[in-house]
Amino acid sequence: MADEYTRPIEEREEQFKIFDKIKSKVPYIAPEKIEKDVRKAIQAIRKKRV
């Protein structure tokens, strides 16, 4: 019975370990920089459509 409860928790913890490993390899980029780049990309696409 307890195994039914602990197994999903253990699986979830393993998944988060994978996410943490991936996240540790990605360089930090300020959210403002990302927002600025996204805005510029959207504007460029919109200009092409007109």
C-alpha positions in Angstrom: 0.0 0.0 0.0 2.8 2.5 0.9 4.6 1.6 -2.3 1.6 2.9 -4.3 2.1 6.2 -2.6 5.9 6.4 -2.6 6.5 5.2 -6.2 5.0 8.3 -7.9 6.8 10.6 -5.5 10.1 8.8 -6.3 9.5 9.0 -10.0 8.7 12.7 -9.8 11.9 13.3 -7.9 13.9 11.5 -10.6 12.3 13.6 -13.3 13.2 16.8 -11.4 16.8 15.5 -11.1 16.9 15.4 -14.9 15.4 18.9 -15.2 18.0 20.2 -12.7 20.8 18.6 -14.7 19.6 20.2 -17.9 19.1 23.5 -16.2 22.6 23.5 -14.8 24.0 23.3 -18.3 22.1 26.2 -19.7 23.7 29.6 -19.3 21.7 32.2 -17.3 20.1 34.9 -19.4 18.2 37.7 -17.7 14.4 37.5 -18.3 14.5 41.1 -19.6 17.0 40.0 -22.4 14.8 37.1 -23.3 11.7 39.4 -23.5 13.5 41.9 -25.6 14.7 39.2 -28.0 11.2 37.7 -28.3 9.7 41.2 -29.0 12.2 41.8 -31.7 11.5 38.4 -33.3 7.8 39.0 -33.2 8.2 42.4 -34.8 10.4 40.9 -37.6 7.8 38.2 -38.3 4.9 40.8 -38.4 6.9 43.0 -40.8 7.3 40.0 -43.2 3.6 39.3 -43.1 2.5 42.8 -44.2 
